[in-house]
């Protein structure tokens, strides 16, 4: 990291992102989104009488959404986060990193 101090502001340049670190954060955020979407699908499934009264697996679509959407979104988030960090590190190596501006206080 490069530190440049101007009066009250500290400018830092982000040269590299940990691939596993960003992958874990993306995975957790996307799993949370999957849970929210799963709850939304469950609400819709139980509010529609035609789907909730049908025999077979159709009446459990919402419950399956709560279980599988967070897992699916978490896996996709892990892959997307790792890919994003890897591409950022590759690009930052050649053109420089992001310039971040922090307040000294």
Secondary structure, 3 states (H helix, E strand, C coil): CEEEEECCEEEEEECCCCHHHHHHHHHHHHHHHHHHHHHHHHHHHHHCHHHHCCCHHHHHHHHHHHHHHHHHHHHHHHHHHHHHHHHHHHHHHHHCCEEEEEECC
